[in-house]
Amino acid sequence: MEENDLPTLTRSRAAALFTDETGAATAEYAITTMAAVAFAGLLVVIMRALPTKRPRWS
């Protein structure tokens, strides 16, 4: 096997690669965090666009 050749994908190697869930929880946390940040940004845009009213007591 030369230096740049990829190893042959056998059935057992494919099973080992595709059943490995290492890092899955980290990816889920990252996606959830990105969704939360996007939602917070949307709320900021909406709140800045709405006219603010002064309270009656001031």
N, C-alpha and C positions, 0 to 999 in steps of 0.2 A: 504494500500500500504506500503510495506516495504521500508527500507532505500535505497537499491540498485536497486529497480525496476524502469524500465523506464515507462513514461506515455504512455498510449495507443494512437496509431496513428490513429486518426479519420480523416474523409475527411476534415472537417473544419480546424483541426490542421495542416494537410499536406498542405492545400492551404495557410495557413498563413505562414508556414515555407518556402515553395518553391516560394512564390511571394515576399518575403522580399529581397530587393537588398541592404541592408545595407553593406557597405564596398566594393561594386562592383567597384566604381571609384578608390578606393585606390589600389585594386588588379590590375586594368588596368594600373595605373601609375607604379606600381612595376614591372609588366611584361615588359612594355615599357622601363623602366630604365634598366632592366637587358639585354634587347635586345640591347640597345644603348651601354652599357658597353662591351658586347660581340663583337659588331661590331668594337668598338674602339680598343679592344684588337687584333682583326684580322688585322686591319690596322697597328698597331704597329708591329706585326709579319712580315707582308708583307714589310713594310718600312725598317725594320732592315735586311731583307733578300736580298733586292735589292742592287746592288753595287752603291756606291755614286760616282759621278763624280765631279771633281774639275771644277769650273767655268773657262772659257778660260782667263779671265782677271787677274787671280791670279798667 
